[in-house]
Amino acid sequence: SQQGEEDPQALSIQEGENATMNCSYKTSINNLQWYRQNSGRGLVHLILIRSNEREKHSGRLRVTLDTSKKSSSLLITASRAADTASYFCATEKSGTGGGNKLTFGTGTQLKVEL
Amino acid sequence: DGGITQSPKYLFRKEGQNVTLSCEQNLNHDAMYWYRQDPGQGLRLIYYSQIVNDFQKGDIAEGYSVSREKKESFPLTVTSAQKNPTAFYLCASSMELSTDTQYFGPGTRLTVL
């Protein structure tokens, strides 16, 4: 099964609202990353949070990490129609010895309506 | 999509034929990766390569093969042994081991008829 599991699977909101997506994982990690994918395109890296960090901000993005609960959340504030995409969390397991193997979750499909 | 290109964007093949997907990067990255994505699902790692002339199996390597003869190129061959090859294939690269971010190409959608 996937190391990361996103929740919800799909989310539909109005422009201007905030969108929150959650990711749970199973093993100890070095870091957790969030990626965005527009339909039929490649993934784009959004933000990385390391295991010793609890919160990180980048523009309208806020990511939290709770290693005791093995979970992370991605908050997009003041959403725009252009934020419509699928969002994936990806974890790098601790002790992987290099090679930067990431394990991706199943994704949350976000739709922002005008 | 950064400095990674994948070609072609769409590929159609008959069942039983081998097909090779191209991935080229001009980011001077050491590590490269191939993922498979099925509808509504996340990415699964097929193969990865940390340096030239070296590559390792990922989680779903059966029915696939790769080569890494040049730093810039990491082609993926989908062989006739792959039982369900129709999928969206994504190539990615990253810098040396200490770098965490992966940069993705635009993907190739393979349909086997």
Contacts between the chains, C-beta under 8 A, distances in Angstrom:
chain1	res1	chain2	res2	distance
A	2	B	42	5.7
A	4	B	42	7.5
A	30	B	100	8.0
A	31	B	100	5.7
A	33	B	100	6.9
A	33	B	101	7.2
A	35	B	104	7.9
A	40	B	88	7.7
A	40	B	107	7.2
A	40	B	109	7.4
A	41	B	1	7.4
A	41	B	106	5.9
A	41	B	107	6.7
A	42	B	1	5.2
A	42	B	4	7.7
A	42	B	6	8.0
A	42	B	90	5.8
A	42	B	92	7.9
A	42	B	104	3.6
A	42	B	105	5.3
A	42	B	106	4.9
A	42	B	107	5.3
A	43	B	43	7.6
A	43	B	90	6.9
A	43	B	92	7.6
A	43	B	102	7.8
A	43	B	104	4.4
A	44	B	104	7.1
A	45	B	101	4.8
A	45	B	102	6.8
A	45	B	103	7.1
A	48	B	100	5.6
A	48	B	101	6.5
A	88	B	42	5.9
A	88	B	43	7.3
A	92	B	100	6.6
A	98	B	50	7.0
A	98	B	97	4.2
A	99	B	31	6.8
A	99	B	48	6.3
A	99	B	50	5.3
A	99	B	56	7.0
A	99	B	97	6.9
A	100	B	31	6.1
A	100	B	94	5.4
A	100	B	97	6.5
A	100	B	99	7.2
A	100	B	100	6.3
A	100	B	102	7.2
A	101	B	45	6.5
A	101	B	48	6.6
A	101	B	58	7.5
A	102	B	45	7.7
A	102	B	102	6.4
A	103	B	45	7.7
A	104	B	35	7.7
A	104	B	42	4.1
A	104	B	43	4.2
A	104	B	44	7.7
A	105	B	42	5.2
A	106	B	40	7.6
A	106	B	41	5.7
A	106	B	42	4.5
A	107	B	40	7.9
A	107	B	41	7.6
A	107	B	42	5.6
